[in-house]
Amino acid sequence: MNIYVGNLSYSVTEDDLRQAFEAFGDVEAAKVLRVKDNYTGRSKGFGFVEMPNEPEARSAIDGLKAKDLKGRKLNVSEA
């Protein structure tokens, strides 16, 4: 299952994202996108996590929604 993760702190790395989701199961991939806002030049702060096991993925979505990661509350949903 592909999972969207938003409201990431600018300091979050792909390893940080992977570690947060591995607490819930197997993670195939974790990607922090470095897309920048055209006006501010700052990262838009989002990424994606791929988890092969749907029950584990749903557990991760429920468990990490609104949880703090490096000072920001995550927005987590199925992509």
Long-range contacts (C-beta under 8 A, 24 or more apart in sequence): 1-50, 1-51, 1-52, 1-54, 1-57, 1-58, 1-78, 2-48, 2-49, 2-50, 2-78, 2-79, 3-48, 3-49, 3-50, 3-51, 3-57, 3-60, 3-61, 3-76, 3-77, 3-78, 3-79, 4-46, 4-48, 4-75, 4-76, 4-77, 4-78, 4-79, 5-46, 5-47, 5-48, 5-49, 5-64, 5-74, 5-75, 5-76, 6-45, 6-46, 6-74, 6-75, 6-76, 7-45, 7-46, 7-72, 7-73, 7-74, 7-75, 8-32, 8-43, 8-45, 8-46, 8-47, 8-69, 8-72, 8-74, 9-45, 9-69, 9-70, 9-71, 9-72, 10-42, 10-43, 10-45, 11-70, 12-45, 12-47, 12-69, 12-70, 14-47, 16-69, 16-70, 17-47, 17-49, 17-69, 18-49, 20-64, 20-67, 20-69, 21-49, 21-51, 21-60, 21-64, 23-60, 23-63, 24-51, 24-56, 24-57, 24-59, 24-60, 24-63, 24-64, 25-51, 25-53, 25-56, 25-57, 25-59, 25-60, 26-51, 26-52, 26-53, 26-56, 27-51, 28-52, 45-72, 48-79
